[in-house]
Amino acid sequence: MQQHHFIESPKRSLIKTLSWKVVATTISFCVTYSQSGNLDESIKISGIVLAIGVVAYYLHERAWNSVHWEKQHAEHL
């Protein structure tokens, strides 16, 4: 069976970037607010946000990997 190789279009990469920023911003806001309610405390919580963000980003990428929207065959670009 022939294996097809896909590359992401710039449009797909942009949408993924924007969707990730929404996720990351929401996580940062929720963690900061739930821990302190204080903007200055966000610096202290950055380690927590980083750990959560790594896991969330990995799961996000794996989910997007199964979405075929805007994927194109490399030979068509």
N, C-alpha and C positions, 0 to 999 in steps of 0.2 A: 504494500500500500504506500502511495506517495505521501510524504509529509509536507505540509504547507508551512511556510515561514511567513510570519506577519511582522510588520513594523507599525509603530504607532504614528498617526498623523499628528502634526503640530496642534490641530484643533483638539484632538483627544488628550494630548498631554496638557494643554491649557485647562481643559475642563477638569481633569484629574487634579491638577495643582490647585485650582479654585475650590474644588470639593474638599480636598485635604485641609486647606486653610480654614474652612468652616469647622471641620471636625477638631482640628488642633486648637483653634481659638475657643471653641466651646469647652473643651477639656480644661484648658488653662483658666478660663473664667470660673468654671464650676469648682475646680480644686482650690483656687485662690479664695473665692468667696466662702466656700464651706469651711475652710481652715481658719480664716482670719477676718474676712470682710474688709480687709485693709489692702489697698494697692501696694503699699510699701512691703507688705509681707510676701508679695508674689516673687520677689527675688529669693527669699528663703525657701520657697516651695518649688523652685525651678527644677531641682533634682527629681522630685516626685513627678512633675509634669513630663520631664524627659523620659523617665522609665515608662510611664503610661503611654506616652507618645510613640515610643519605639514599638511597643506591642500593637497599639492601635493602627499605626502606619502599616505594619506588616500585614495585619488582618485586612486592612483597607486595600492594599495592593493585591492580595490574594483574591479578594472579591472582584476587583476590577479585572483581574486576569481572566475571569470567566465571562466577562461582558465582551461581546464581539462588535459592539457599536463603534464605528469609525476605524476599525482595524482594516488594513488594506494589504493585499499581496505586495511584497517588495518589488516584484517585476512590473507592477502597474504605476510605480512612482517615478 
